[in-house]
Amino acid sequence: MPRIKRGTSHVKKRRRILKATKGYRGGRSTKVRLAKTAIKKAGVYAYRDRRRKKRDFRALWLIRINAACRNLETTYSKFIDGLKKNNIEIDRKILANLAENHPKAFSEIVKLVR
């Protein structure tokens, strides 16, 4: 049986790893062993933060809605309660957008809720 040399595939693999860690700080972008662990960690963070992003944005929307409500002399909890009682189904993302970019429309919604 002929001898199989894996030089090309090994170089390709290393090149792919180092290409993925381009821009990382220190030896993580130049040393293969460090780059491998850096890629694994980056993947873990990416997976975790894809879920975390949803929480973070919802928290941001709540803060924006609450700030706008307090300017109109009500609180977030009373506002959301009023929306539910009046069967107004607007999600928090849209409400936060209205509060930030269209304050007149948001104030009309608050008047409806009261």
C-alpha angles and dihedrals in degrees: 000000000000121000115256117217116197099195097119097045091046092051090047091052093050091046091052091050094049091046089055092052096047109139096024116132126257123344092342089086098043109030116072097213093051091042092056093056090043091055091049092050092046090053092051092050092047092051093046095045095049085067094037092054090068091055093045094051093047090052090050092051091051091052092050093047092047092050091051092046092052090053086057092049100255135094132245094247094050090046095052090044090053091049091053093046092050092045093239106156107196116141122234094250091060092042091053090049091050092047092052103037106022109034094166092057090046092051089052089055090049090051090052091051095052 
